[in-house]
Structure formats: C-alpha cells, structure tokens
Amino acid sequence: MSWRTEQLSDSVTLHCGDCREILPTLGKIDAVVSDPPYGMAWDTDSTRFTGGNRKRPDEGRADFGAITADAEPFDPKRWLAFPEVILWGANHFGARLPVGSTLVWIKKSVRAFGTFLSDAEIGWQKGGHGVYCKYVEFQGGLARKAENDGVQAAHPTQKPIDLMLWCVQRTKGRTILDPYMGSGTTGIACARLGRRFIGIVIEPKYFDTACRRLEIEAKQERLFAQAPAAPEPAQQMPLGLGGEA
Ligand SMILES: C[S@@+](CC[C@H](N)C(=O)[O-])C[C@H]1O[C@@H](n2cnc3c(N)ncnc32)[C@H](O)[C@@H]1O
C-alpha cells in the first residue's frame, strides 16, 4: 500500500497509510501516545440510541461508518519497545500488556446521567504501577464543534484535547508518534506543548481532517505569536502581608 505525507511544519509530519508499513521509515521516536482501534467493532451510528439525532445535524452526531481494524483484536506488541508509551483502550487488550501505570479518563457527565456511555476509559502507560485519573467531561456534538473550530465532530471516537494534553505532559520525550491519530487530537496537544509530532492514520477522510485541524492550530499559534505581549500587572502585596511599621 502506498502512502501520502504532509509536512505541515518543522515539527509536524502527517502520514496517510498503514502505520505498520510506515513505522520502519520513521526516524527517532521518543514516545508513542495513541488511541488505537480497541477491537470492539464499535457501532459509530450514535443515532441508534435515540432515533432522533439525525434531525439535529448541527450537533455533529452522525454515522461515520466502521472504524478501520476495530473488528479485530488489537495487538500492542510492536509499540511496547519505545522508551515511553501511552495506549488508550487498555482494558480491551490488557492481557497483552505488561504491568504499567493505569490511566483513567473519567468522562461521565452529570448532565448525561443514565445514558449509554461508560463512566470512564482506561489507558496504559509504560512503567510504574500507579493509577492516575483525569476528569474531562464527555463532549457531545456541540462541544466538539467548538473545539474543532466550527467543524462538526471530527471522528467518532475523538478524544478531548485536554485529555491528550494530560497524556503528552506525562511524557518527557521531544518527538511523539501517534500511529493511530484519527483526527489528529494528539498532534494538537503536541503543538500546544512544543513537542515534535508524527501522526499516521489509514483513512484518507480522517487524514484530511487531521491536516485541517493542525493547520488551524498552527494559524492560531502564529496569531498568538504576533499578538503584542500584555503589560505586566503592577506588583501588589498579598492582602494581609503589607509591611507594617
Ligand atoms: C480510535 S481512533 C483514534 C481517534 C483519535 N484519538 C481522535 O481523537 O480523533 C483510531 C484510528 O486508527 C485508524 N487506524 C486503524 N488501523 C490503522 C493502521 N493500521 N494504520 C493507521 N491508522 C489506522 C482508524 O482509521 C482510526 O481513525
């Protein structure tokens, strides 16, 4: 299978193709941070639960079709040798993982209490043995639309940027690889944290989405870089600590 590459900047390279074929061509990778297909044959038609959401396309809920490779068990083996590794969906392939740290994304929304969604998702990080939790409320279509800068839900299993910021911050490496980047959320987190990012996705529609999201991110960064620095606020003594004679 041939693949396509977009070098968006010195620090962002995106590939459209099969990560197993592209991996041997990549240079030094310090960390793998990814949300691979879990092997659960997830039905991405979110309208199946209510039968009504198709009437509200502005919420970005849709039938995205099957996620490539999600119907077969995920084998994490080829990613485990990298110096730092974080993989989401670990409860689905836990028997194939060595002991490591457990990451818990608590996503249950109080407002959506009683819906079909899981309360949390489980990730695995290479090394250690602790359990670490992050609360980021699950984002429905409108919240995602805001995060996507007006683009409707970019991917059926799109992760929140805040969650991926937390993951990338848990690694130290300069160059991060997401071999199953979907719509590129890990890349946005890397851009915001000044890390180099290499992203791969097999489906051209998600590759195009990732390119677009990262281009928007780069433009915003340039805007911020050009904005004049705000003046430093005048130094004030904390209340109650003023110098008393
Ligand atoms: C769980 S999704 C990742 C979603 C991502 N976290 C986001 O925020 O958009 C996994 C992605 O891996 C892609 N994929 C499946 N097999 C692949 C392969 N062999 N190489 C590259 N990408 C693959 C699927 O197309 C899917 O978009």
The ligand as an ORCA input file, in Angstrom:
! r2SCAN-3c Opt
* xyz 0 1
  C      -9.651      5.215     17.987
  S      -9.319      6.048     16.518
  C      -8.356      7.449     17.056
  C      -9.168      8.687     17.294
  C      -8.324      9.860     17.794
  N      -7.931      9.659     19.159
  C      -9.017     11.207     17.668
  O      -9.062     11.983     18.643
  O      -9.530     11.514     16.574
  C      -8.160      5.008     15.733
  C      -7.830      5.364     14.293
  O      -6.850      4.444     13.817
  C      -7.031      4.289     12.410
  N      -6.344      3.045     12.011
  C      -6.785      1.768     12.110
  N      -5.844      0.920     11.645
  C      -4.782      1.674     11.263
  C      -3.494      1.384     10.730
  N      -3.110      0.117     10.505
  N      -2.638      2.398     10.480
  C      -3.026      3.677     10.715
  N      -4.235      4.026     11.202
  C      -5.096      3.038     11.487
  C      -8.530      4.296     12.232
  O      -8.850      4.768     10.942
  C      -8.976      5.302     13.316
  O      -9.183      6.566     12.736
*
